[in-house]
Amino acid sequence: MARPASNYPTEQRERAVRMFTEIRKSDSSDWKTAASIADKLDIKSTQTALNWVRKSQVDAGTRPGISTDEATEIRKIRADNRELKRVNEILKAASVFFAAELDRPTSK
């Protein structure tokens, strides 16, 4: 199932991540920093801002996790796998059908 498009433009997400990097040095916690940024940039949820930051950190390799590119590749591989399973089922059904046709006695 596809995720809905973000309500926030890419530029706003990138700006939030940059601000987090700059402000975090002076704040005592990630949550406090994200809350400050969410308030300044009119982001409805502190968690949203923190998610952007964490995803950016994963993509940069500074935080463990699956990067955006890896997640995209995994989705593509899973879709390909579903399609191959579907085709395989069709081929199995076809082989059963044709095997039954070959086994039928022919009238002379």
RASULCOR-V281360 format. One record per backbone hydrogen bond with DSSP energy under -0.5 kcal/mol. NH is the residue of the N-H (numbers start at 0). CO is the residue of the C=O. E is the energy in kcal/mol with one decimal. If there is no record, write none. Layout:
BEGIN
nh = {NH | NH}
co = {CO | CO}
e = {E | E}
END
This chain:
BEGIN
nh = {11 | 12 | 13 | 14 | 15 | 16 | 17 | 18 | 19 | 20 | 21 | 22 | 23 | 25 | 26 | 32 | 33 | 34 | 35 | 36 | 37 | 38 | 39 | 40 | 41 | 42 | 43 | 48 | 49 | 50 | 51 | 52 | 53 | 54 | 55 | 56 | 57 | 58 | 59 | 60 | 60 | 61 | 62 | 66 | 70 | 71 | 72 | 73 | 74 | 75 | 76 | 77 | 78 | 79 | 80 | 81 | 82 | 83 | 84 | 85 | 86 | 87 | 88 | 89 | 90 | 91 | 92 | 93 | 94 | 95 | 96 | 97 | 98 | 99 | 100 | 101 | 102 | 103}
co = {8 | 8 | 9 | 10 | 11 | 12 | 13 | 14 | 15 | 16 | 17 | 18 | 19 | 22 | 22 | 28 | 29 | 30 | 31 | 32 | 33 | 34 | 35 | 36 | 38 | 37 | 41 | 44 | 45 | 46 | 47 | 48 | 49 | 50 | 51 | 52 | 53 | 54 | 55 | 56 | 57 | 56 | 56 | 64 | 66 | 67 | 68 | 69 | 70 | 71 | 72 | 73 | 74 | 75 | 76 | 77 | 78 | 79 | 80 | 81 | 82 | 83 | 84 | 85 | 86 | 87 | 88 | 89 | 90 | 91 | 92 | 93 | 94 | 95 | 96 | 97 | 98 | 99}
e = {-0.5 | -1.8 | -2.7 | -2.3 | -2.3 | -2.0 | -2.4 | -2.8 | -2.4 | -2.1 | -1.9 | -3.2 | -2.9 | -2.2 | -1.2 | -2.0 | -2.9 | -2.7 | -2.0 | -2.2 | -2.9 | -2.1 | -2.3 | -2.7 | -0.7 | -2.9 | -0.5 | -1.5 | -2.4 | -2.7 | -2.1 | -2.0 | -2.6 | -2.7 | -2.2 | -2.3 | -2.3 | -2.6 | -1.9 | -0.7 | -1.0 | -2.1 | -1.0 | -0.6 | -2.7 | -2.3 | -2.3 | -2.7 | -2.3 | -2.2 | -2.7 | -2.6 | -2.2 | -2.6 | -2.6 | -2.4 | -2.3 | -2.6 | -2.4 | -2.2 | -2.6 | -2.5 | -2.2 | -1.9 | -2.5 | -2.4 | -2.4 | -2.5 | -2.5 | -2.2 | -2.3 | -2.8 | -2.3 | -2.2 | -1.8 | -2.0 | -1.6 | -0.9}
END
